[in-house]
């Protein structure tokens, strides 16, 4: 009877280990990076095309930011450097010290500090780093997410979109999956 109980406990564990370690298929690439838009710029498109509905998008972005700030996940820079708690809190903050000249006599100069902080609404994409496999059984691509990064919109001084910049990276198991 004890052997039967032991067998009934071990069998599901063995099956889970075998299933989880099963071959993912033929590897297509060990690394591929691409952006997924969170905001759909086309008002005529369906909500699920190239974006997430507002409440879901906000929840995802806020969760990523809250987890990073609270230290629930290891956070890395774009070059793989682990960021400290202070660095994480200051992400997206730019401090500019500059001098201006007064517009009235005696036209003296004065110094000022400008502190710009990003708005989470400026996160409009997520960049993914993945491994891709071809599953011969169902003839589809099987993806393994290695990392992800919230992407900030970056504008030039005239307000024109320059592109997107990774705010930080979060990697699977808190380990950078590549060496530089």
HELIX and SHEET records of a PDB file:
HELIX    1   1 UNK A    2  UNK A   20  1                                  19    
HELIX    2   2 UNK A   54  UNK A   69  1                                  16    
HELIX    3   3 UNK A   85  UNK A   89  1                                   5    
HELIX    4   4 UNK A  120  UNK A  122  5                                   3    
HELIX    5   5 UNK A  172  UNK A  174  5                                   3    
SHEET    1   A 4 UNK A  26  UNK A  37  0                                        
SHEET    2   A 4 UNK A 123  UNK A 135 -1                                        
SHEET    3   A 4 UNK A 140  UNK A 155 -1                                        
SHEET    4   A 4 UNK A 161  UNK A 166 -1                                        
SHEET    1   B 4 UNK A  26  UNK A  37  0                                        
SHEET    2   B 4 UNK A 123  UNK A 135 -1                                        
SHEET    3   B 4 UNK A 140  UNK A 155 -1                                        
SHEET    4   B 4 UNK A 170  UNK A 171 -1                                        
SHEET    1   C 2 UNK A  93  UNK A 101  0                                        
SHEET    2   C 2 UNK A 109  UNK A 117 -1                                        
END                                                                             
